[in-house]
Amino acid sequence: MRFGLLGPLTVHDAAGEIRTVGSAKLRALLGTLLLRANRVVPVDALKDALWGEELPASAHASLHNHVTRLRRLLAEEGRLRSVAPGYVLRVEPGELDIESFERHIGTARAAYIRAVGRAAGRAPRPDPASASAPASVRNEPDAVRNQPGALGDESDDGRDDWETVVDSSRAALDLWRGDPLDGLYDPEDGIPAAVRRLRESWLLLLEWRYDAFLQLGRPDGLEPELAALTAQFPLREVFHRQLMLVLHRTGRQAEALATYQSLRRRLVEELGIEPGPSVRQAHQEVLQDPRSPGDLPPETPASHSAAHTAPAPAPHTAPAQLPPAPAHFTGREAVVADLRSVLLAGPAHPAVAVVSGMAGVGKSALALHVAHSLRDRFPDGQLHLHLHGATPGMTPVAPCQSLNALLRDLGISPRAIPEHPDAAAALLRSTLAPTRTLLVLDDAASAAQVRPLLPAGTGCAVIVTSRSPLTALDGAARFALGPLSVQDSAALLRAVSGRDGQGPDSTDDMDGLAELCGRLPLALRIAAARLAARRALTPAALVGLLAAEAGRLDHLEYDDLSVRRSLSVAHDALDPDAALALRRLGVVDLPEYDAALVAQLMASDASQPAADERRAVAALERLVDVALLDEVAYGRFVPHDLVRDFARELAVRLDDEDERTATAERALRWYGESARQAGLALVPAHLAGNRVPPPIGEAPSFAGEAEALAWGDRELPGLVALAQTYAPKSRTALRVIRAALPYLQRRGRLQELGVLNEVALDAAREAGDPEAEAHALTDLAGVHFMRGHSERSLALNDEAISLWRGLGEDSWVQRGLANRGMLLERLERYEEAALALEESLACAHRLGDDYGEGIILSHLGNLHEHTDARLAISCHERSLAVGVRLGSSLLRHTAHCNIGYARLTLGEPALALGHFEECLAIIGDGDEGDWQSQSQSRIGLVRALRVLGRGAAALRECTLVLERAVSRGDEFTEGLARHEHGLLLSAEGRTDEALDEWRRAYASLVGTDAKALSELRELLGESA
C-alpha cells in the first residue's frame, strides 16, 4: 500500500487503485496514526485528534467504530493492531510519502553541503544546522551567506554533487501535492508543528534546486517559478537573489535590478534592514557585468517566422477586461494556491486550467479571484470572454464569434481578421505568442468551443470554467469544485448578510442554514441576500422555511439569482436519456444509485423490460459530465441535495402519478429480487423454502456468499430508504423487507431489522394481510430476542403463533413453539418452556422435520443446563449428530457453542475452549460469518480464556468482539463484551478502567434480561 500526507490524505492499494477514505473523522484517525507510524498511539491522543476538547460521551465507542472501519478500508490482517494503551499502524519502508520525502531531502542536503564546501575551496562540513532548519528572515544558509562568490561562480568543481541536488530535490518535490495534512486540521486552531516543518523543508528544497541550476549554468525557464515564489514569500531573500541571477543571466539586467530595488525597499520599509550579503553580492554581479543585446540568445527560426507572418496590431491599450473581483470571496485556499501555481508553472507551454463543477458552486468567482491576483504577472493584458455554455435563454457562443471578439480586443482591425476559423485561430496564436496575456474563458459548453481559442505563446495562461471537466482538452490541469466546508459556508453567509452570528443569528443557526443550502455558494448568497434584505428574518426562521424540502428551491430565488434556473439550463441541454434518468432519480430519491438500478428506473412502466444497462451508464456519465451527479466510487452516483430537490420537481412535473408509481414498483422489484438472490446464496438449500420468499422480479444470481454480502453492504441504505417509504403503499415493499432478512441477520444489522419490520407490521395490519403480519411479528420477535428483551419477544412470538395457526401453516407453528420454549427458558419459566418444546417436538415429528428436531434438541439442552449440565450436553450432542447428518453448519456450530457454555457451567474451561474454537472454525471468523452465532461463541471463548488465566489472548478476543458489536450497533453484545473486558482489566489491577467498563456495560444491558446484570450490580455496588 501507499499513503500520502503531502497534500490531501490519499491511500493506494497494492494495485495502485485509490481507496476512498470516507468521513472526516476516519481521515483524522488515519492521518494521526500515519504521523506516528509503527509506534503506539494512545487512545487519548486519537480521541483528541478526532474531537479535540469537545469530547462526546460516546467517544470511546465511536473510536472503536472508526477503528473497525479503518481496518476494513486497509483490508490487511495485522496492518492496524490494538496494543495497549492504543493502536499501532504498520507502515513498510517506501509506503509513506513523508518518509520518502525526508529521505530525498537527506540526500539533497548532503550533496548541497559538499558542493557548497567545494565552491568555497574547503572540505564540506558534516551537516550544518542552517542547511536543515529554517534560517532567519533572510533564509540564507550560513555556508553560502559567508562565502563571497560561492553561488555566483559557474565552476565545474562539484558538478556531480549539484546534479545530485537537482535529481534528489526533483524526486522529493514530485511527492509534494499541496499543503501537508490538507483537510486534517483546522487552521483556526493553529498550524501543527509537523506541517510547519514540512513546509520549511519544501522551501529549502526549492532553494537548493535553483542554486544547483544556477551553478550548472541552466537558468532558462526558472523565472516564472521564482517570480511566483518572490510574490508568495516577499521577505525570503534567497528567492530574490536567485531571481536576480536568473534574470541577469538570461539577458534581462533591468528587471534584475528592479527585483533588487523592490526587495530593498520592502526590507527597509517593513523591517528597517538592508538586504543580506549574498543578495548584495548578486546585485554587484548584475552591475559589474552588464549584458548587451548581442549577448542575448539568438532568435530561433520559429520566432523569426512568426514575427514576419503575424500582422502587427495597431497601437492600443493592453486589454484589462476582467469583471470586478468577487466580493466576500471565502475559502478554497488550497485550490487557489494550486491554481496560481499551475498558471505560473513555467515556460514549457501555455498554462491551461479548467475549473469545473455543478451550477452555483462558485467556478466563475474562483476564476476571477485568482485572475485578479495575477494581473501584474500578465502585463500584456487580461482578456475575459463569456462563452454562455449554460446561460438561461442563450445559445453557446460559436468559436468563430469568440475568435473575432478576442482579435478585436487585441487591436486587430476587423478587416484583417480572416473569415475561416482556422486562419483566425492561427492569427490569434501569432498575436499572443510574444506576449504575457491571461485569458479567462467563462462558462464553456465543450472542449470544441475552447480549443481554437487557446494561445501557443509560452508566456500566456488560460482559465476555463465549465460544468464539464472538458476531459477532451489535452494538457489542461483540472480543478473540480465541490461545496464549501461548513465553516466557510457560514463565514460566507455572515459576510454577505452582514450578520455577525451572535444573538438571534447564532452560529448553530448559520451552520444549519449552510447545510440546508447544500453549502453551495449560489444558494448561500441567495440566503444571505434574503437575510440582508429583511432584518427581521432570522437564520432560524429561514432554516425552518428551507427545511420543508418540497419548497426549498422556492426560497432559493432572489432578484436575478436562482438555483432552480441554473439547474434548469443544465437539464434543458441534456439528451433524452439523461433527462429521463434524472427525473426518475427524483421519483425514488435514494442515497446512491448504480447503473443496474437506473436501467430499471428508465423503463416506461413496471411491465416493460429494463433499459439496456449500457444506455443507463451513458446517461449517468452525461449527468456527471454536467455536474448534476457526482461519481463517489466507481459505478456509484450521488446527486447534490439541491439537485435532489430539482429532480423531485421534474418527476412531479413531467411524469404522471401512474408513471411515478410504476417507477417505484420497478425499483422495489429490483431490490426485492436482488435481496432474494442474496438470501439464496446465504441460506442453506434445505432452509430456503422457509427463509427465502418466492420470486419478486428479475435480478441476476450471486456467485457466492461474499458477492451476496458485498451487494447487501452497498445497497442496504437504498433498500431501507425505499422500503420505509413505500411499505404503506405497496405490498411489494413488504416482500422486499422479507427478502432482506437473511442478509440482515447474517450481518447482525439489528437496527435495520427492527426499523423495517416495525414498518412492515404497521403496513401489513393496515392492508389486512395476515401472512405478512405473521412474518413481521416473527422477525420482530427475533430482533427483540437478540437485543435481550425476552418479554417483548415472547409477546410478539405468541401473536405470530396465533396467526400461523389460523393460516394453517404448521411448519411456522412448529418454529414459533420452539422459539417460545427458548424464550421461556431465558425468562426462567422452565416448566412452561418444557411444555412448549415438547409440543414443538411432536409437531416436528409429525411433519418429518429433522432439522426442526435438531433445533428443539438444542433448546432442550439449554433448558436442562439449569438442573443437569451433563444431560444438557447429551441433548446438544444429539443436535450435533442431526447437524452432521443433514450437513447443517448452523446446527453444528450451535451445538458446539452450547456444549462450550455447558462445560463452563461444569467448571471445565479447557474442554469448553475447544468447542468454542470449533464453533468459530465452522462459522468463519470474518465479516461473512453469522454475527449472532459468532458473537455468542466469542464471548464464551473470552470467558474460557479468562478462567484459564490466558489474559492476553482473552483481551485480544474481547477487543475484537467489542469492536464488531459497536460497529453493528448491537448494544446487547457490546454490554456482554464490556462486562468481560472489565473483569480482564480488574485482574490486571486496573481497577478504575474496569469500573468504567462495567458502568458502560450496565448502561448497555439495563432493561434487558441479561444474567450478567446481577453480577454487574454487585461489582458496581462493591466499588461504591
N, C-alpha and C positions, 0 to 999 in steps of 0.2 A: 504494500500500500504506500501511498504518498500523501503527506499532509502539508498544507500551505497556510502560513500565517503572515507572509509578507504581502499583505493586502487582505481582501475578504477571506474568511476561512474557507478552505477547499479540502475535499477528500477525494482521492482517486483510488479505485481498487487495483488489484494486480493486473487487470487487463487494460488499465488506463481510463476506464469509464468513471465519470463523475458520480459520486454518491451524494444525493441531496441531504443536507443536514437541516431538518425541518424547523423547529421552533427556535426562538432567540435563546431560550433557556438551555436547549440542547447544544447550541453553538457555544454559549458561555461555558458550559461544563467541559466540552471537548477542548476549547481553547485554553482553559485553566490547566487541564491535565497535560496538554501538549507543552505548555511553558515549563512544566516540571516533569517532562517525560522521563520514564524509568526511575522515578522517585515517588515515594508515598506522599500523596496529597491528602492532608487531614480532612475529615468530613466537615469540620467547621470552616476551613478555608474554601471548600466547594460551596457551602451554603452562603458564605459571604460574597463569592463571585456571582452567584445566581440571584440573591435577593438583597445584598448589602445590609443596611441597618433595619430595613422593613421586613424582618423575618416573619413569615406566616406561621401559624400554629402547626400547619401540616408540612412544614419544610422537610422534616426528616423523611416522611413517607414520600413526598414529592421527589426528593433527591433519589431515593431508591427507584422510583418510577422512571426518572430521566436516565439513570444508570442502565436500567434494563433496556430502554430504547436505544441508548448508545451502543450497548453490546449487540443489539440486533442490527444496527447500522454497520458496525465494524465486521460482524459475521465471521470472526476468527476466534476459535477457542483459546482462552488464555491471554487474549490481547488486552483486556481490561479486567484486572483482578482486584478482589477485595482483600486488602491487607491492613490489619489494624495499625493505626486508627483511621484509615481512609481507603483510598484506592490508588492503584498503580497502573498507568498506561504504558505498555511496552511499545517502544519505537526503535526499529532497527536502524543501523547506520545508513544514511542516504535517504531515509524516508521523510524527514522533516526539513523543509526548505530553509529554516533559520540555521540549522546545523550546517547545511551545505554552504549557505551564505557566509557564515563565520569562518568556515574552512577556506573558502576562496579569499576572504579578507586577510587571513593569516598569511597566505602565500603572496598576495599582492603587497602586504605590508613589509614582509621580509625582503622582497625584491626591490621595493621602493627605497628602503633604508640602505641596501647595498649600493644601489645606483646613485643615490644622493651622496653617499660617502665617497664613491669613486670620483664623482663630479667635483667634489671639494678637495680631492687629492689626498684622502686619508682612508683608512680602513673603516668599514661600516661598524656602527655601534650595535649592540645586541637588539634592543627594542625600545627606543626612546618613548617615553610616555606621550610625547606630543604627536607621535605617529599613530597612536591607537586611541587617544582620547581627545575630546574637543579642546581646542585652544581658546584663547580669549576672543574678544570681538574680532580681532584681526584674522583669527583662524589660520595662521601660518605656522607649519611645523618648524620647531627650532632648528632642526637640521638644515632647513632651507633658509630660514629667515636670517641667520647669521653668516651665510656664506655668499658673498657677492659673486654674481655670475653663475651660481650653481645651476639655475634652471634657464639661464639665458644662453647657454653655450651648447650648440648642437654637435658636441663631440661624439664619436663612435664609442668612446670609452663607456663600458657598461651597457652596450646596446641590447645584449641578451636580457639583462635584468629589466630594462624598460619594456621590451616585448612581453616579458612575463607579467609585468604590471598591467599592460594592455589586456592580455588574454585572461588573467585572473579577475581583473575588475569587470571585464565584459561578462564572464561566467557568473559572477556574483550579481551584477546588475540585471542580467536576464531573469533572475529569480524574483526581482522586485516588481510586484504587481500593483503597488499603491501603498497607502498608509498602512503600516503593520497593525494587525489586530483590528482592522476596519470593521466596525459594527459590533465589536465585543466589549466596548467600554463607552461610557457616556462622557464626552469631552467636558461637560459642565462639572464633572467630578474631578477634573484634572487629568493630565496625560500620564499614563503609567510610566514608570522608570524604564521598563523594557522597551517601550515604544520610543522614548527619547533616545535611548542608547542606540537603537537600530537606525533611527533617522540620522543620527550623527555619523554612524558608520557608513551609511549611504552617501552622505555628503563628502566624507573623506575619500571614499572610493572614486567619486566623480573628480575630486581634486587630483588624486594620483593619476587617474586616467588621462586628464587633459595635460598634466605635466609630462606624462610619458609621450603623448602625441607630439608635444612641442619639442621634446628632446630628440625624438625620432625624425623631426623635420616634416611632420604631416599635419599642418594647421588647417588645411582646407576642410570645409564642412563643419567646423566646430562653432562658428559664430552664432547660428540661431540657438543652439543649445545653451551656450554661455550667456547670450543676451537674455534668454528666459530666466536663467539662474540668477543673474545680477538683479533682475527685476524682482524675483521672488525673495532673494536674500540681499537686500541693498547694503548691508553693513558687513558682509562677508568679503574681505579684501582679496582672498585668493582668487575668487572667480573674476573680479575686476582686473587683477593683474593678468590672468590668463586671457581674458577677452582683449585687453590692450595688445598683448603679444600676438594673438591670432589676427587681429585687425591689421597690425603693423606688418606682419609677415605675409599678408595677402594683399599688400599694396594700399591699405586704407588708413594712412597715417592720420589724417584729420579726425576720423572717427575714433581712432585710438586715443588721441589727445583729448577729445571731447569726453571719452569714457573716464579718463583720469580726472578731468576737471569736475565732472559730475560727482564722482566718488569723494573727491577732496571737499567739495562744497558741502556735501551731506555730512561728512565726518566732522567738519569744523562747526557747522550749524547745530547739529544734534548732539555731538559728544564733546566738542571743544578740543579735538585732537587732530593731528596731521596723519596722512597715510603712513603705513609702516615702511621699513627699509626696502623690502623686496618690491613693493609697489613703486616706490620712488626710483628704484633701480630700473624697473621696466620702463618708467617714464623717461629716464635718461636714454635708454636704448632707442626709444622712438625719436627723441630729439636729436640724437647724435648720428642716426643712420637713416635719414630720410630717403624714401624711395621715389624715384622719378617715374613718370608714366612709362618710360622704357623698361623699367624693372617689372612691370605688371605682366601677368601671364599672357601669352599670345592669344589673340582671338581665334576661336575654333571655327572651322568651316561652317558648322551648323549655325552659329550665331551670326557669321558674316552673311550667310544666305538669308536668314530671317530679317536682318537689317535692311536688305535690299528688296525684299519682296513685300514686306508689310507697308502699307501706305502710312505715312506719318500723320498722326492725328493733329488736328488743329489745336493751337494752344488753348487750354481750358483749365478751369479749376478742378483739382482732384475731387472725384465724387465722394461725398460723405452722406450716404443715403440711409444710414441705419435709423430706424424709428427710435423714439426715446427708449432708454433703458427701462426695464420693468420696475415700477415702484414696489418696494417691500419684497424684493426677491428673497426667498427664505430657503435655507437648507441646501442639500445637494453639493456639499463641499468637495467630496471625493470625486464626483462626476465633473465638477467644474475644473478641478486640478487636472484630471486625466484629459479632458477635452482641450484645455490650454496646452498641455504637453504634446498632444497629437498635432495641433495646429502649428506649433513651433518646433516640430520634430527635427527638421534638418533639410538639407538641400537635395536629397536624392530624388525626390519627386514632389509634386504639389500635394499638400496635405488635404485630404478629404475626410470629413467626419459626418456620419449620418446619425441624427438624433431621432429615435422613433418611440412610439407609444400610443396609447389609446387617446381618444378625443378628450381634451381638457386636462391632460396630465402635465402640461407645462413645457412642451417642447420649444415653442417659439420664445417663451420667456427665458429659458436656459440659453438658447442660441443668442439672443440679443444681449443678455447679461455678459456672456463670455466675449461676444464680439466687441462690445463697448470697452471691455477691459483690455483689448488688444489693439485698439485704434492706433496707438503710437508705434506699434510694431509693423504696421502696414501703411507707410506714409504715402503710397501712391493711390490710396483710396479704399473706400469700403462701399461695396455695391449690395443692394438689397432688392430682391425680386420675389414677389408673392406669386406662387405658381397655381394657387387656387385648386389644389388637388382635392380638398374636402371643404369647399366654401358653399354654404347653402345657396342654391339658385344660380350657381356659376359653373361653367364648363372649365375643366383644367386648361391652363394656358398651353398652347402648342409650342414646340421647340422653336419654330421659325419666328413666332412672335417674341419669344424670350430673347432670341439672338438679336433681333432688331433693337429691342429695348436696351439691352446691355451695350451693344455697339454704339448706339446714340449717346448713352450716358458716358461712354468713354471718349466722346468727342469726334466720332466718325460721322462724316456727313451722310445723311440718308441716301444721297445719290451714289455714294461709294460703297454702300452695303450690297453685296451680291444677293441675287434673288434665290439662288439654290442654297438650301440649308447647309449642305456640306461645305460649300465655299464660305458661307457666313461663319460657320463654326471654325474653319481654318483661320479666317481673319481675326476672330475673337482670340484664338490661341496666340496668334502672332502679336496682336496688340498687347496682350497681357504678359507675354513671355519675359520682357526685360523689367517688369515691374514687381513691386511687393504690394499686392492687392488682396483684400479679403472679400469673398463673396458669401452672402447669406441667401440661400435659396429656400424659401419658406413654403411649407405645405406642398411637398411634391407628391404626385399621384403614383409615379412609377420611375424605375431606373431609366427607361427610354426618354422620359421627359427631361431628365437631368443630364444624361451622358453628353449631349452636344454642347453643354454649357461649361464643361469643366476645362480649366486652363491647363496648359502644359508647362508654364514657367515655374521654375523651382522656388521662386520667392512668393508664390501665391498660396492661398489656403481657402477652403470652401467648407461652410457648414450647411448641411441639408437637413431640413426637418420633414418628417413624413410619418404617417400612421404605420407605414410598412417599413421594415428594416432595409428594404432595397438590396436584397442579397445578390441580385444580379449586377450590382455596381462594383466592379472589381477594384481591389486596392483600398477600399474605404474602411476606416475604423468605425465601429458601430457602438452606439450608446442607447440601450433600451431603457427607457424611463418607466419606473413603477410609481405607485402612490408615495406620497411623503410619509415620513415617520409620524407617529402620534405627536411627539414633541414639536416637530417642525410644523405640522398641521395646525396645532393650537397656537403656535407663535405667529403663523400667517393670519389666522383668524383675529388675533389680538391686534396685530399691526394694521390690518386693513380696516377693521371695525372701529379702532380707537378704544376698544375695551381693554381694561388692564388685568382682567382675570381675578379681580377682588370683589368681595361682597356678593351681590346678585349675579355677577359674572364669574363665578367660581371656576377654578382650574378644572375641577371634575366635570363641570358642565361643558367647558370648552373642549375637553378631551372627548366627552360623549358626542358632542356636535361634530367633531372632526371624524369620528368613526362613522357616524350616520351620513356624512358627506363622502364616505369611502376614501378619505384622505386624498381626494382628487383636487388639485389646485383650482380648477374652474369652479367646481361645486363649493369649495371653501371660500372663494372670492365672492360667489353669489350670496352665500350665507352671511359673510361678513358685510356685504353691501346692505343686506336687509337689516342687520343689527345697527349699522351706521345710520340708516335712513329712519329707523324707528327706535328711539332711545328707550321707549317703554317696553320694547320687545327684549326679553331676557334670553340668554343662551338656553336656559332650562325650558322656556316656553317653545323656542324653536326646535329643541330636541324633541319635545312632545309632538310637534307637527310632523317632523321628519320620521318619527318612529312608526307612524301609520304608513306602512310601506306602500299601500295601494296608491297613495297620493304623494309620495316622496318627490317625484320628478316635478309635480306641480309647484312645489315650494323651492325648487332649484332653477327658477327662472327669474331674472330681474333685468329690466331695461333691455339691452341688446345681448345679454348673456343668457344662455340656455343650455343645460346639459342635454335635454331631450333633442333640441335642434342639432347639436353637434353629433349625437349618436345617429340621428335620422339621416344625415348626409352619408355616413358610412354604410348604413343599411340600404339606402337607395342605390348605392353603387354596386351592391352585391349581385352576383349571378343568382338565378332562381333557386338552385340547390342550397347555396349558403344562406340565402334569406329564409328558406323553408326550415333549415336546420336551426337557425337562431330562434325563430318563433316557437318551434317545437320544444326547444330547451326551456322556454318560458312556460310551457304547459306543466311540466313535471317539476322543474326547479329543484334540482338535486345538487349536493355538494360538489360532485365531479362527474365527468362524462367520459366515455370512451367510444370508439368508432362502432363497436358492435351494438351498443345501446342506441346510439344516434341513428344507425341504419334502421333499427326498429321504429324509432320515432318518425322517420321521414316517410313511412308508408302512408297511403291515403286514408286507410281505415284498418280496423283490427282484423279484418278477414283477409286483407291483402298480404302477400309475402313481403318480407322486409326489403328495404333498398339494398343494392349491392354495397358491401362494406367499403369497397374502394371508392365508391361515389361519396359515401359518408366521410371517409378520410379526406377526400379532396375538399369537401365543404368545410370541414373543421380547419383544415390548413388555410383555407381562404379567410376564415374568421380570425385565425391567429395572425395572418398577414396584415389585416387591417386593425389589429389590436382590440378586437371585440372579445377574444378569448385569449387566455394565457395557457401555454402548454407547460404544466408544472412538473410533469415527468413524461417519459416517452409514452405517447399514446393516451395521456390523461389530461383533460382540458377543464379549465375553470374560468367562468366569467367574473368580471369585477361586479361588486354588489349593485352598482347603478346600472350596469348592463343587464343584470338580472331583472331589475325593475322594468327596464325598457323592453326586454324580451317578453315579460308577462303582459305588458301593454299590447305588444304586437300580437300575441296569441289571442287575446280577447278581441282585438280589433279585426284581425284577418281570418280567424278560424271561428266557425260557429260552435255552439255548445256540444253538438254531436261529434264534431271533429275533435274537439279537445278531450271528450270522454273516450273516444276511440284511441287517441294517442296515449292517454294514461293507461288504458286497458292493455295496450300492446307492451308498454314498459313493464307493467305488473306481470304479464305473462312471461316476458323475457327473464325478469328477475326470479320469478317463481320457478320456472323450469330450470334455470341455471342453478338455483339453490337445491332443487330436487336432484339434479345430476351430481351436485356436490355430496348430497346425502347418500346417494347410491355408491359413491366412492368411499364414503366414511363408515357406512353401516354394513356389518356382515350380511351376506346374502340371505341367510335364514331369518334375519330380523327385518329385512327391508319391507316386507309386507305390512308390518305394523308401524314402522317408524318413518317410512317414506310415502308421501301421498301419491295418488295417481298422476299421470302426466298433466301438465298445466299449459304448456305451449311448446315452442321449438327452441332448443339450445343445444350446442354440442356437448358431448360427454367429456369427462375428465380422465386423463391417463392414469391417475393415481391419487392417493391421499394428499400428497404435497401440493399438487396442482389445484385440487379442490380447496384446500385450506388457503392457498395463496389468493384464489378468486374471492373467497369469503373475506379475507383481510382487506382486499382492495375495495370490495363493493358493499361491505356492511353499512357504512354511513348512508349510502344511497338507498339501500334496501330498507333500512329503518325509517328514513325520511318518507319514502314513498308509501310504505305500508301504514305508517301512522296517519298520513294524510288521507288515504283512500279506504282504510278499513271500514269507516262508517258508510261508505258509498258503494263499495264493490266487494262481492263475495270472493273475487279472485284475490284480493288483498289478504283475506283470511287464509287462503290456500298458500299464499306466499309465506305468511308467518309460520304456518305448519311446516312448510318445506325447509325453512331456515333452522328448524330445531336441531338436527344433528350437528350442523356446524357450530351453532351457539353453545350446545352442550360440550362438544369436544374442546372448544376454546375456553370454556368456563366464563362466557360473557353473561353473567347473571343479571347485570343491569339491563342490557338489551332484551334478554329473555323476559324479564319482568315487565318492562315497558310494553313490549309487543303483545304479550299475552293478556295484559290488562286491557289494552286497546281491542284485542280480538274478542275478549269476553264481553265487553260492552257492545261491540258491533254484532256479535252472534245473538245476544239477547234481544237487541233492537230488531234484528232481522228475523227472529223466531226460528233460528237454525240450531236444534238441539245437538246435532252431531258436532258442529263447530264449537258450540258452548262446552260440550264434554271434553273435547280436545284441549280447549283453552284452560278449563278447570284442572285437568290432569297435569298440564305443563306448568301452570302456576303453582300447583301443589309441589311439584319438583323444585321449583325455584325457591320457595319458602323453606323446604327441607334443607337445601344446600346452604341457605342463609342461617340455619339454626332456629327457625321459627316453626317448630313442630306442631304446636296447637293450631296455628293458622293453616298449615299444610294439611293437617288431618281434616279440618272442616271443609276445605276445598276438595280434597280427595273423596270424602263421603258424598258431597254433592255430585261429583263426577260418577261415582259408582251408581248412584240412583239413576242418573241419566243413561248410563250404559245398560243398566238392567232394562229400562224402558225401551231402549233401542234394540234389545235382544243381542247385544254384542258380548257374547260370553267370554271371548278372549280378553277384552278390555276389562270386564268384570273381574276376571282372574288376576289381572295385573293390578287392578285397584285394590283388591283384597290383600295381595302380597304387600303392596305399599302401605296399606292400613296396618298390617301386622308390624312392619318395620317402624312406623311412626309411633304406634302404641308402646313398642319396646323402648324407644328412646324416651318416651314420656313416663316410663316406669310403671305402665299399666300392663303388667306381664300376663295376667290371666286373659284379658281381652285380646292381647296380642296373639296368644297361643290359639284362641278360637278363630281369629281372622286367618291365621296362617294355615290352620287345619282345613278351613273351608276353601282357601285358595288352592291348597294341595289337592283336595278332592276334585276341584274344578279342572286343574291341570291334568290329572289322571284321566278324567272324562274326555278331555279334548285331545289326549295323546300328546301333550305339550312337554317334551323332555326338557327343553330349555327353561320353561317356566318352573318346572320341578327343581332344576338346579338353582334358580334364584331363590325359591322358597327355602330350600335346604340352607342356603346362605343366611337368610333371615332367622331361621330356627337356631342356627349356630350362635348368632349374636344374642338371641334370647336366652339360650342355655348358659352362655358365658357368665350370667349373673349368679348362677347357682352351681354350675358344674363346668369349669373351663375345659376339662378333658372331653366331656360329652360334646361341647361346642366344637372342639377340634375335629371330632368324629364327623359331625354334620358338614363342616367345611371341607373335609377330605372327600366326602361323598359328592358334594357340589363340584369339587375339583375334578373328580372322576367323570362326572357328566360333561364338564367343560372339555376335558381331553377327548372324550368320545365324540362330541359334536364339533370339535375344533374351534371352540369359542374362546377367544382370548379374554373376553370380558369375564366369563365365569372363572377362568383360570387365575387371572390376576386378582379378582375379588377374593377368591378363596385364599390365595397366599397372603393377601393383606389381612384378612380376618384371622387367619391362623397366627400371623405375627402378633396381632393385638392379644389374642388368647394366650400366647406364650408369655407376653409381658405380664398378663394377669397372674400367670403361674410363677412369675419370678424367673423366667428363663430367657434373658435378653439375648444371649448368644444365638439360641435357636430362632428367636424372633427376628434377629438381624438378617439371617439367611433368607427368610420368607419375604421380608420387605425388599431385599435386593433382587430376589427372583421376580417379585411383582413389578418392580421398575424395569427390569430387563424385558418383561413381556409387553408392558405399556409403551416403552420407549421414553427416553429422558428429555427429548427436545420439545419444541413447541407443538409438534404434531401429536404428541400423546394426549390421551383423555385427561383433562385437567382435574376433574373431581377425584378420579382414582389415583392420579399422580400425587395430588396434594395430600390425600389421606395416607398414602403409603410413605411419603417422605416425612410427614410428621411422625409416623411410627418409627421410621428409620432414625430420626433425630433422638427420639426417646430411648431407643435401644442403645445407640452410641453413647448417649449421656450416662446411662446406667452402667455401661461397661467402662466408663472412665476415659473414653476417647473424645475428649472435649474439642480438640481442634477439628476433627472430622465432623463432629456434631454441629459445631459452629458454621462450618462451610455449607453443610446441607441445609441448616436452618436459614442462613442468609439467602440461599437460592430460593427456597420456597417462599420466604417473606417477600423478596423482590417480585416474584411472579404473581403472588397474591395481590400485592399493591397495584401492579400494572393492569390487573384484570378488574380491579375494584371489588375483590372478594374479601369483605371485611371479616367474615367468619373465619376463614382460613388465616387471614392476617392476624386475628386475635390469638388463635391457637399457636401460631408460629412465634408471636411476641412473648407468649407465656413461656414457651420452651427457651427462647433466647434469654429471657430474664433469669431462668434457672441456670443457664450456662454462665452468664455473667456473674451471678451470685457465687457460683462455685469457684470463680477466679478471684473472689474478693472485691469485685467491682460493684459494691452494694448500691450506690447512687444510680448507676446506669441500669442496674437490674430493676430497681424500683420504678424508674422512668418507663421501662419496657412493660412492666406489669400494669402500670396505670393505663398505658395506651392499649394493652391487651384487654383490660377490663372495659374500657370505653368502646372497643370494637365488639365485645361479646355481650355487654349488658342488654337485656331484653331477649336474648336467645336462651336455648335450653342447654347450652354447652356445660358439660360436667366440670370443665376447668374453672368455672366461675366461683365455685365454693372454695377451691384452693387459692384462687386469686384474692378472694376476700380475706382469707386467713393470712396470706403473705403480706397484703397491704395493711391489715389490722395489726399485725405484729410490729410493723415499722412505725405505726402511729405513735 
